Each structure stands twice: as structure tokens, then as C-alpha cells.
Amino acid sequence: MRGVLLLVAVAFTAGCQPESLCPADQPMCCHSSDDCDSASICFPPIGFDCMVQALPPNAVACQADADCAVAGAMQICAQVSCDPTNSKSCTTGCAKDADCPEGQFCSATSHCTPQTCGMGCPPLFICNSATSNCVRQACSTDPDCPTGAVCVSNGCYPSLGQCGLLD
């Protein structure tokens, strides 16, 4: 698992190549959810850094990290749902940079935080001059991305996404 908040697990063992189908035992490749059947969505090749399905019924709502102390060690308050209308929930914080999604680092408060431009942005990320943070390069179509990259759900990635169910 790439990061602590990477809560959607879909097997991406072999990245999809543009305009081809994935191996027979894997879902169809996609640029967007429009390429998937109506019961599926297009997962970027690295997955999401939020939970796309409903939060579990035992999720502890919070406003600040202090609200999560009763939930156990290393618990932080974060927006874990991809739906911004859902409240923040207690979740396990990061312990090291490798626990965070690409383009983020583990802060001293155990939160995954966007890399700053001064740290250098990873491939397929650009510097947002308004925030001085690295953000995934936006796109509408493949030609908007650097050579060899493809546009998946409006972001540049090294390979196509894969259609998958939300469980």
C-alpha cells in the first residue's frame, strides 16, 4: 500500500499501456470512468488517496487530532472520504515518507503533506506557484502530458488506469 490514506485496494500489478487491454485476469484499462461499465469507476494507476466508498459505521468523526486520542496511538484527524461533504475521521497517521502518496511527505505531526516546490517535484508533478506545493500535472487528453505519460481522470500518469468496482 502506497500510503496510509490509500484506502482503496485494487491490484495494479502490470500497468496498462495506452489503447490496449489489461491482462485477462485484470480489469479493462481506462482514461476516465466513461471507459468503464456503469458499475465501475476508473482508478488511477496508483489508486486514490481517499476512501471512495461509504465510511465504515464505526468511523470516529473528529475536528482535530486531539479528538482521536481515544482511538489509539498514531491516530490523526483527516479527511479520509473522497466526498468532501463527509466529516473528517480518525485514521492511522504516517510514520515515514513511504507511507504517503506520491508527491507528499510525512510531517512531524504524522500527516501526509504535499511536497513543497523547494523539495523538488516528482515526475508528472508541477509546482503550483500560488501554494508553492507540488501538484499532479493536470490534463484533458494524452497530448497535454509529457511524452510517455497518459491522461487519466484529468491527471498525468505513467500508465492508464483500470476499471474497478467500489465493493
N, CA and C of each residue as an Amber inpcrd file, in Angstrom:
protein
   501
   0.8520000  -1.1600000   0.0000000   0.0000000   0.0000000   0.0000000
   0.8950000   1.2180000   0.0000000   0.5960000   2.1570000  -0.8800000
   1.4430000   3.3110000  -1.0600000   1.3810000   4.2830000   0.0830000
   0.2380000   4.4760000   0.6630000   0.1280000   5.4410000   1.7420000
  -0.9340000   5.0470000   2.7260000  -0.8400000   5.6310000   3.8750000
  -1.7730000   5.3200000   4.9360000  -3.1970000   5.6140000   4.5010000
  -3.4150000   6.7110000   3.7750000  -4.7650000   7.0590000   3.3610000
  -5.1690000   6.4260000   2.0400000  -4.3230000   5.5910000   1.4840000
  -4.6520000   4.9130000   0.2460000  -5.5260000   3.7250000   0.6010000
  -6.8230000   3.9850000   0.7450000  -7.7340000   3.0170000   1.3120000
  -8.4540000   2.1640000   0.2930000  -8.3530000   2.4830000  -0.9690000
  -8.9900000   1.6780000  -1.9930000  -7.9430000   0.7360000  -2.5370000
  -8.1600000  -0.5380000  -2.4060000  -7.1790000  -1.5200000  -2.8490000
  -7.6450000  -2.1700000  -4.1400000  -6.9260000  -1.9260000  -5.1960000
  -7.1610000  -2.5580000  -6.4730000  -5.8010000  -3.0310000  -6.9550000
  -5.7110000  -4.2620000  -7.4400000  -4.4260000  -4.8070000  -7.8590000
  -3.9860000  -4.1790000  -9.1730000  -2.8520000  -3.5180000  -9.1820000
  -2.2900000  -2.9150000 -10.3710000  -0.8930000  -3.4880000 -10.5810000
  -0.8140000  -4.7610000 -10.8750000   0.4910000  -5.3830000 -10.9740000
   1.2080000  -5.0550000 -12.2730000   0.4800000  -4.9450000 -13.3490000
   1.1010000  -4.5970000 -14.6170000   0.3820000  -3.3800000 -15.1640000
   1.0670000  -2.2490000 -15.2430000   0.4380000  -1.0330000 -15.7260000
  -0.1190000  -1.2040000 -17.1230000  -1.2560000  -0.5930000 -17.3880000
  -1.8770000  -0.6690000 -18.7050000  -1.0940000   0.1850000 -19.6770000
  -0.9800000  -0.2720000 -20.8550000  -0.3530000   0.5050000 -21.9030000
  -1.4490000   1.1840000 -22.7050000  -1.2100000   2.3650000 -23.2400000
  -2.2450000   3.0840000 -23.9840000  -2.8800000   2.2260000 -25.0700000
  -4.2220000   2.3800000 -25.1650000  -5.0150000   1.7400000 -26.2030000
  -4.9050000   0.2180000 -26.2180000  -4.6580000  -0.4200000 -25.0790000
  -4.6250000  -1.8800000 -25.0350000  -5.4200000  -2.3530000 -23.8330000
  -5.8010000  -3.6050000 -23.8760000  -6.4990000  -4.1870000 -22.7380000
  -5.4870000  -4.6920000 -21.7320000  -5.8740000  -4.7180000 -20.4920000
  -5.0230000  -5.2660000 -19.4500000  -4.9730000  -6.7820000 -19.6050000
  -4.0670000  -7.4600000 -18.9070000  -4.0510000  -8.9190000 -18.9350000
  -5.4370000  -9.4740000 -18.5800000  -5.7470000 -10.6660000 -19.0600000
  -7.0850000 -11.2580000 -18.9340000  -7.6030000 -11.2920000 -17.5040000
  -6.7270000 -11.4120000 -16.5080000  -7.1800000 -11.5100000 -15.1230000
  -7.3170000 -10.1510000 -14.4410000  -7.1890000  -9.0580000 -15.1940000
  -7.3010000  -7.7240000 -14.6280000  -8.3900000  -6.9390000 -15.3580000
  -8.9290000  -5.8900000 -14.7180000  -9.9820000  -5.1000000 -15.3460000
  -9.4930000  -4.3630000 -16.5920000 -10.4220000  -3.7930000 -17.3260000
 -10.1120000  -3.0390000 -18.5300000  -9.3910000  -1.7360000 -18.1920000
  -8.5010000  -1.3250000 -19.0650000  -7.7860000  -0.0580000 -18.8880000
  -8.7020000   1.1160000 -19.2200000  -8.3810000   2.2890000 -18.6640000
  -9.2600000   3.4460000 -18.8700000  -8.4970000   4.7550000 -18.7580000
  -9.0510000   5.7550000 -19.4380000  -8.6300000   7.1440000 -19.2820000
  -9.5180000   7.8300000 -18.2500000 -10.7890000   7.4280000 -18.2150000
 -11.7640000   8.0030000 -17.2860000 -12.8500000   6.9680000 -17.0200000
 -13.7320000   7.2580000 -16.0840000 -14.8220000   6.3310000 -15.7680000
 -15.7660000   6.1350000 -16.9420000 -15.7430000   7.0490000 -17.9210000
 -16.5540000   6.8860000 -19.1310000 -16.1390000   5.6390000 -19.9170000
 -14.9000000   5.1840000 -19.7310000 -14.4090000   3.9890000 -20.4290000
 -14.8320000   2.6970000 -19.7330000 -15.4140000   2.8020000 -18.5540000
 -15.7830000   1.6400000 -17.7420000 -17.2820000   1.3740000 -17.8560000
 -17.7020000   0.1760000 -17.4300000 -19.1430000  -0.0760000 -17.4180000
 -19.7800000   0.7390000 -16.2900000 -21.1070000   0.7760000 -16.2720000
 -21.8100000   1.6710000 -15.3520000 -21.6190000   1.3140000 -13.8770000
 -21.1630000   0.0940000 -13.5710000 -20.9580000  -0.3040000 -12.1760000
 -19.5280000  -0.0530000 -11.7030000 -18.6650000   0.4470000 -12.5740000
 -17.2430000   0.6100000 -12.2540000 -16.8140000   2.0630000 -12.3780000
 -15.6650000   2.3600000 -11.7880000 -15.0250000   3.6590000 -11.9680000
 -13.5890000   3.4220000 -12.4310000 -12.9700000   4.4590000 -12.9500000
 -11.5840000   4.3690000 -13.4070000 -10.6640000   4.7360000 -12.2500000
  -9.8850000   3.7650000 -11.7840000  -8.9060000   4.0020000 -10.7320000
  -7.5980000   4.4250000 -11.3820000  -7.0110000   5.5550000 -10.9440000
  -5.6820000   5.9160000 -11.4580000  -4.7080000   4.7740000 -11.1610000
  -3.6160000   4.6890000 -11.9080000  -2.6950000   3.5620000 -11.7050000
  -2.1150000   3.4610000 -10.3000000  -2.1630000   4.5310000  -9.5130000
  -1.6600000   4.4780000  -8.1360000  -2.7910000   4.3910000  -7.1260000
  -4.0510000   4.3340000  -7.5920000  -5.1900000   4.3170000  -6.6850000
  -5.5070000   5.7250000  -6.2060000  -6.4360000   5.8300000  -5.2900000
  -6.8410000   7.1090000  -4.7190000  -6.1960000   7.2770000  -3.3470000
  -6.0520000   8.5060000  -2.8930000  -5.5410000   8.7440000  -1.5390000
  -6.6890000   9.1210000  -0.6080000  -7.8770000   8.5970000  -0.9440000
  -9.0510000   8.7930000  -0.0980000  -9.9650000   7.5820000  -0.2720000
 -10.9450000   7.4670000   0.5900000 -11.8720000   6.3390000   0.5490000
 -13.0600000   6.7230000  -0.3250000 -13.2900000   5.9540000  -1.4050000
 -14.3630000   6.3100000  -2.3230000 -15.7020000   5.6980000  -1.9320000
 -15.6980000   4.6150000  -1.1660000 -16.9610000   4.0350000  -0.7180000
 -17.3760000   4.6480000   0.6200000 -18.5450000   4.2820000   1.0920000
 -19.0450000   4.8260000   2.3580000 -18.0730000   4.5190000   3.4980000
 -17.9640000   5.4590000   4.4250000 -17.1180000   5.2410000   5.6040000
 -17.7210000   4.1150000   6.4450000 -16.8810000   3.3280000   7.1140000
 -17.4130000   2.2610000   7.9740000 -18.2660000   2.8550000   9.1010000
 -19.2560000   2.0870000   9.5770000 -20.1420000   2.6240000  10.6130000
 -19.4260000   2.9700000  11.9190000 -18.2700000   2.3500000  12.1610000
 -17.5310000   2.6300000  13.3960000 -16.5130000   3.7590000  13.2360000
 -16.5520000   4.4880000  12.1080000 -15.6260000   5.6090000  11.8990000
 -15.8790000   6.6740000  12.9640000 -14.8000000   7.1780000  13.5580000
 -14.8890000   8.1940000  14.6120000 -14.7390000   9.5670000  13.9710000
 -15.7970000  10.3720000  14.0330000 -15.7400000  11.7290000  13.4880000
 -14.8590000  12.5960000  14.3900000 -14.1970000  13.5800000  13.7900000
 -13.2930000  14.4360000  14.5590000 -13.1750000  15.7990000  13.9090000
 -12.6230000  16.7340000  14.6640000 -12.3140000  18.0750000  14.1640000
 -10.8130000  18.3530000  14.2330000 -10.1130000  17.6910000  15.1680000
  -8.6790000  17.9040000  15.3740000  -8.0430000  16.6030000  15.8550000
  -6.7220000  16.5010000  15.7350000  -6.0100000  15.2900000  16.1560000
  -6.3080000  14.9140000  17.6020000  -6.4650000  15.8970000  18.4730000
  -6.7310000  15.6160000  19.8880000  -8.0140000  14.7970000  20.0660000
  -8.9670000  14.9400000  19.1430000 -10.2150000  14.1750000  19.2200000
  -9.9870000  12.6890000  18.9840000  -8.8370000  12.3230000  18.4500000
  -8.5580000  10.9300000  18.0910000  -7.7300000  10.1950000  19.1390000
  -7.3410000  10.8600000  20.2060000  -6.5030000  10.2290000  21.2380000
  -7.1560000   8.9680000  21.7880000  -8.4780000   8.9770000  21.9260000
  -9.1720000   7.8020000  22.4720000  -9.1940000   6.6470000  21.4710000
  -8.9360000   6.9320000  20.1860000  -8.9560000   5.8920000  19.1570000
  -7.6650000   5.0730000  19.1400000  -6.6160000   5.5340000  19.8210000
  -5.3700000   4.7710000  19.9040000  -4.1630000   5.5570000  19.4310000
  -3.0090000   4.9230000  19.5630000  -1.7420000   5.5530000  19.1810000
  -1.6950000   5.7910000  17.6800000  -1.0100000   6.8180000  17.2720000
  -0.7850000   7.1810000  15.8650000  -2.0640000   7.5650000  15.1310000
  -3.1310000   7.8780000  15.8510000  -4.3830000   8.2810000  15.2150000
  -4.3840000   9.7880000  14.9840000  -4.7770000  10.1810000  13.7790000
  -4.8750000  11.5920000  13.4190000  -6.2780000  11.8720000  12.8880000
  -6.6320000  13.1270000  12.8250000  -7.9120000  13.5560000  12.2630000
  -7.6470000  14.0030000  10.8280000  -8.3290000  13.3730000   9.8550000
  -8.0940000  13.7100000   8.4520000  -9.3590000  13.5030000   7.6290000
  -9.3880000  14.1280000   6.4760000 -10.4780000  13.9250000   5.5180000
 -10.1660000  12.6320000   4.7720000 -10.7340000  11.5020000   5.1990000
 -10.4310000  10.2190000   4.5670000 -11.4000000   9.8850000   3.4410000
 -12.5560000  10.5090000   3.4210000 -13.5440000  10.2650000   2.3700000
 -13.2510000  11.1610000   1.1790000 -13.4200000  10.6290000  -0.0210000
 -13.2790000  11.4550000  -1.2270000 -14.4380000  12.4490000  -1.3420000
 -15.5260000  12.1960000  -0.6130000 -16.6840000  13.0830000  -0.6210000
 -16.4450000  14.1870000   0.4120000 -16.1730000  15.4200000  -0.0290000
 -15.8550000  16.4920000   0.9190000 -17.0200000  16.8700000   1.8300000
 -18.2240000  16.3700000   1.5410000 -19.3550000  16.6660000   2.4330000
 -19.3360000  15.7750000   3.6690000 -18.5560000  14.6850000   3.6320000
 -18.4080000  13.8430000   4.8170000 -17.4410000  14.5190000   5.7850000
 -17.6690000  14.3340000   7.0740000 -16.7970000  14.9510000   8.0690000
 -15.4470000  14.2450000   8.1110000 -14.5010000  14.8770000   8.7830000
 -13.1930000  14.2570000   8.9910000 -13.3640000  13.0700000   9.9240000
 -12.4310000  12.0960000   9.8090000 -12.4790000  10.8890000  10.6340000
 -11.0960000  10.5770000  11.1720000 -11.0630000   9.8560000  12.2880000
  -9.7900000   9.3930000  12.8440000  -9.2580000   8.2720000  11.9620000
  -7.9660000   8.3160000  11.7070000  -7.3030000   7.3080000  10.8900000
  -5.8520000   7.2100000  11.3500000  -5.1680000   6.1540000  10.9680000
  -3.7640000   5.9930000  11.3390000  -2.9080000   6.9740000  10.5580000
  -2.0660000   7.7030000  11.2560000  -1.1750000   8.6630000  10.6180000
   0.0480000   7.9750000  10.0320000   0.8360000   8.7240000   9.2910000
   2.0450000   8.1720000   8.6810000   3.1960000   8.1480000   9.6920000
   4.1280000   7.2530000   9.4590000   5.3290000   7.1680000  10.2880000
   6.5790000   7.5490000   9.4870000   6.4870000   7.4480000   8.1640000
   7.6220000   7.7620000   7.2900000   7.0910000   8.2110000   5.9330000
   7.9360000   8.8280000   5.1320000   7.5330000   9.3580000   3.8260000
   6.9120000   8.2820000   2.9380000   7.4240000   7.0660000   2.9980000
   6.9190000   5.9750000   2.1530000   5.4620000   5.6190000   2.4770000
   4.9500000   6.0550000   3.6270000   3.5540000   5.8080000   3.9830000
   2.5970000   6.7450000   3.2530000   3.1300000   7.7530000   2.5890000
   2.3040000   8.7910000   1.9540000   2.2140000   8.5710000   0.4490000
   1.1300000   9.0860000  -0.1620000   1.0140000   9.0140000  -1.6170000
   2.1380000   9.7800000  -2.3010000   2.3800000   9.4540000  -3.5410000
   3.3880000  10.1520000  -4.3360000   3.1170000  11.6520000  -4.3150000
   4.1700000  12.4390000  -4.1690000   4.0370000  13.8930000  -4.1470000
   3.8020000  14.4520000  -2.7550000   3.8050000  13.5830000  -1.7320000
   3.6060000  14.0300000  -0.3570000   4.7030000  13.4460000   0.5350000
   4.8810000  14.0590000   1.7080000   5.8460000  13.5590000   2.6830000
   5.1590000  13.4860000   4.0380000   5.7420000  12.7280000   4.9550000
   5.1830000  12.5570000   6.2910000   5.7040000  13.6810000   7.1880000
   4.7820000  14.5100000   7.6710000   5.1700000  15.6380000   8.5230000
   5.4330000  15.1690000   9.9510000   5.9610000  16.0430000  10.7740000
   6.2460000  15.7250000  12.1790000   4.9750000  15.4090000  12.9590000
   3.8100000  15.8140000  12.4370000   2.5280000  15.5450000  13.1070000
   1.8450000  14.2910000  12.5550000   2.5870000  13.4890000  11.7810000
   2.0930000  12.2280000  11.2020000   1.0230000  12.4180000  10.1370000
   0.9720000  13.6010000   9.5480000   0.0610000  13.8600000   8.4280000
   0.8500000  13.8310000   7.1200000   0.2680000  13.2280000   6.0870000
   0.8570000  13.3170000   4.7540000   0.5690000  14.7180000   4.2310000
   1.6290000  15.4050000   3.7970000   1.5670000  16.8080000   3.4200000
   2.1740000  16.9670000   2.0280000   1.5830000  17.8020000   1.1610000
   2.1650000  17.9870000  -0.1740000   3.6270000  18.4290000  -0.0970000
   4.4560000  17.8630000  -0.9920000   5.8440000  18.3060000  -1.0950000
   5.8460000  19.7640000  -1.5140000   6.7990000  20.5120000  -0.9930000
   6.9420000  21.8950000  -1.4180000   7.8030000  21.9420000  -2.6760000
   7.6340000  22.9790000  -3.4430000   8.3970000  23.1220000  -4.6750000
   9.8990000  23.1450000  -4.3920000  10.2760000  23.6960000  -3.2440000
  11.6860000  23.7470000  -2.8680000  12.2930000  22.3710000  -2.6460000
  11.4520000  21.3610000  -2.3590000  11.9320000  19.9900000  -2.1740000
  12.1580000  19.3160000  -3.5270000  11.6460000  19.9330000  -4.5890000
  11.6940000  19.3300000  -5.9200000  10.4510000  18.4760000  -6.1320000
   9.8000000  18.6650000  -7.2380000   8.5750000  17.9130000  -7.5290000
   8.9130000  16.6100000  -8.2510000   8.1930000  15.5240000  -7.9090000
   8.4270000  14.2510000  -8.5920000   7.9650000  14.3170000 -10.0470000
   8.3560000  13.3320000 -10.8650000   7.8930000  13.3070000 -12.2570000
   6.3700000  13.3600000 -12.3240000   5.8590000  14.0530000 -13.3190000
   4.4290000  14.2260000 -13.5930000   3.7400000  15.1180000 -12.5620000
   4.5230000  15.8090000 -11.7520000   4.0190000  16.8300000 -10.8330000
   4.6210000  18.1620000 -11.2650000   3.9200000  19.2520000 -10.9840000
   4.4200000  20.5850000 -11.2890000   4.2910000  21.4470000 -10.0380000
   4.9740000  22.5520000 -10.0350000   4.9140000  23.4760000  -8.9100000
   3.7110000  24.3910000  -9.0660000   2.8540000  24.4080000  -8.0630000
   1.7370000  25.3550000  -8.0160000   2.2880000  26.6300000  -7.3840000
   2.4560000  27.6580000  -8.1880000   3.0910000  28.8840000  -7.6870000
   2.2480000  29.5820000  -6.6230000   0.9440000  29.3700000  -6.6200000
   0.0860000  30.0180000  -5.6220000   0.2870000  29.4280000  -4.2310000
   0.5660000  28.1150000  -4.1600000   0.7290000  27.4490000  -2.8620000
   2.1660000  27.0410000  -2.5760000   3.0270000  27.0820000  -3.5920000
   4.4110000  26.5890000  -3.5080000   4.4590000  25.1060000  -3.1840000
   3.3920000  24.3670000  -3.5410000   3.3410000  22.9160000  -3.3600000
   3.3640000  22.2170000  -4.7110000   3.8350000  20.9760000  -4.7150000
   3.8190000  20.1530000  -5.9180000   2.4180000  19.5610000  -6.0960000
   1.8930000  19.6100000  -7.3050000   0.5910000  19.0370000  -7.6310000
   0.7390000  18.2010000  -8.9020000  -0.0940000  17.1560000  -9.0220000
  -0.0500000  16.3280000 -10.2250000  -0.3950000  17.2080000 -11.4240000
   0.3480000  17.0290000 -12.5150000   0.1060000  17.8140000 -13.7150000
  -1.2930000  17.5190000 -14.2440000  -2.0900000  18.5490000 -14.4490000
  -3.4630000  18.4090000 -14.9410000  -3.4630000  18.2170000 -16.4570000
  -4.5280000  17.5720000 -16.9530000  -4.6480000  17.3290000 -18.3840000
  -6.1060000  17.0970000 -18.7550000  -6.3860000  17.2030000 -20.0300000
  -7.6990000  16.8380000 -20.5750000  -7.5630000  15.6540000 -21.5100000
  -6.4170000  15.5810000 -22.2040000  -6.1440000  14.4880000 -23.1410000
  -4.6670000  14.1020000 -23.0340000  -4.3020000  12.9580000 -23.6000000
  -2.9240000  12.4750000 -23.5410000  -1.8910000  13.4970000 -24.0330000
  -2.1520000  14.2340000 -25.1360000  -1.1340000  15.1970000 -25.5960000
  -0.8320000  16.3220000 -24.5970000  -1.7020000  16.5050000 -23.5950000
  -1.4360000  17.5150000 -22.5610000  -0.3290000  17.0700000 -21.5990000
   0.0090000  15.7890000 -21.6140000   1.0110000  15.2140000 -20.6990000
   2.3720000  15.1130000 -21.3790000   3.4490000  15.0230000 -20.5890000
   4.7760000  14.8250000 -21.1820000   4.8240000  13.5210000 -21.9930000
   5.7690000  13.4300000 -22.8920000   5.9430000  12.2420000 -23.7220000
   6.0330000  10.9930000 -22.8570000   5.2760000   9.9800000 -23.2210000
   5.2940000   8.7090000 -22.4990000   4.2650000   8.6220000 -21.3910000
   3.6570000   9.7420000 -21.0080000   2.6270000   9.7400000 -19.9620000
   1.2480000   9.8090000 -20.6160000   0.2320000   9.4200000 -19.8610000
  -1.1480000   9.4510000 -20.3590000  -2.0370000  10.2020000 -19.3750000
  -3.1560000  10.7040000 -19.8800000  -4.1080000  11.4450000 -19.0690000
  -5.1470000  10.4770000 -18.5130000  -5.2300000  10.3820000 -17.1810000
  -6.2000000   9.5250000 -16.5090000  -6.9640000  10.3860000 -15.5080000
  -8.2600000  10.4790000 -15.6910000  -9.1170000  11.2510000 -14.7810000
  -8.5380000  12.6440000 -14.5160000  -8.1100000  13.3050000 -15.5890000
  -7.6140000  14.6850000 -15.5700000  -6.2710000  14.8900000 -14.8860000
  -5.4740000  13.8160000 -14.7680000  -4.1230000  13.9210000 -14.2390000
  -3.1610000  13.0980000 -15.0780000  -1.9050000  13.5130000 -15.1910000
  -0.8960000  12.7830000 -15.9730000  -0.2900000  11.6560000 -15.1310000
  -0.2420000  10.4520000 -15.7020000   0.2870000   9.2580000 -15.0300000
   1.1660000   8.4850000 -16.0050000   2.0070000   7.5750000 -15.4840000
   2.8800000   6.8040000 -16.3650000   2.1450000   5.7160000 -17.1590000
   0.9290000   5.3340000 -16.7410000   0.1630000   4.3200000 -17.4590000
  -1.3200000   4.5840000 -17.2590000  -2.1460000   3.9180000 -18.0610000
  -3.5920000   4.0820000 -17.9390000  -4.0930000   3.5480000 -16.6060000
  -5.2730000   4.0000000 -16.2290000  -5.9250000   3.4680000 -15.0380000
  -6.6050000   2.1400000 -15.3560000  -7.3000000   1.6030000 -14.3780000
  -8.0240000   0.3510000 -14.5650000  -9.4190000   0.4830000 -13.9920000
 -10.3950000  -0.0460000 -14.7430000 -11.7750000  -0.0540000 -14.2700000
 -11.8930000  -1.0190000 -13.0960000 -12.6170000  -0.6150000 -12.0920000
 -12.7980000  -1.4760000 -10.9340000 -14.0640000  -1.1410000 -10.1820000
 -14.5380000  -2.1020000  -9.4280000 -15.7390000  -1.9350000  -8.6170000
 -15.3800000  -1.2780000  -7.3060000 -16.3540000  -0.6520000  -6.6830000
 -16.1330000   0.0130000  -5.4030000 -16.3490000  -0.9120000  -4.2120000
 -16.7210000  -2.1390000  -4.3850000 -17.0850000  -3.0820000  -3.3070000
 -18.3740000  -2.6560000  -2.6840000
